[in-house]
Amino acid sequence: MSSKHKEKDQAHNEQIDHKLARVRHLVLDVDGVLTDGRLYFDNSGNELKTFSTLDGHGIKMLQKSGVQVAIITGRRSSVVERRAHDLGVHKLIQGREDKFTALKELFGEDGYRLEDIAYVGDDYPDLLVMKRVGCPISVPNAAPPVREHAIWVTEARGGEGAVREVCDRIMKAQGTFDTALAPYLQTD
């Protein structure tokens, strides 16, 4: 890699971190972001989803650091409702394809600035939000137009630690990561 290319990458990463430092709300899609995007059904027709425990713990740490987490998904699932509850995510809208209208409903009463929102998406319905928020983020298994509209594409795939990667990088950009990690490094 040439030094000119390294400088360009470094400048881009600094721009991303500058935007992440302002994030007050992280909004997540479910299928393809919190999960691997595949739908599982048992013989009785019950929907099953698998979630990464790494993502879950990252969400809890990020919320403790002061960043609010919300979920907007196009499908309805009691599994997602339970997962959100288990993680302490109180802002959840399900069954909505118009995710930008859902986003305005989620934060309308609280007051918000679009530039203070990070959104992680993977498919076309996510573009309406991603084109308007300050930090549009994609996973590598996203549809190509979604990756193109993201300021950053995670290394980890959806359902495999991508959300943890986002949570950690937000905390690092905001200077809260070391404090969040400290309880796990104690030796006493």
Secondary structure, DSSP 8 states (H G I E B T S, - for coil): --HHHHHHHHHHHHHHHHHHHT--EEEE-STTTTS-S--EE-TT--EE----HHHHHHHHHHHHTT-EEEEE-SS--HHHHHHHHHHT--EEE-S-S-HHHHHHHHHTTT---GGGEEEEE-SGGGHHHHTTSSEEEE-TTS-HHHHHT-SEE-SS-TTTTHHHHHHHHHHHHHT-HHHHHGGGT---
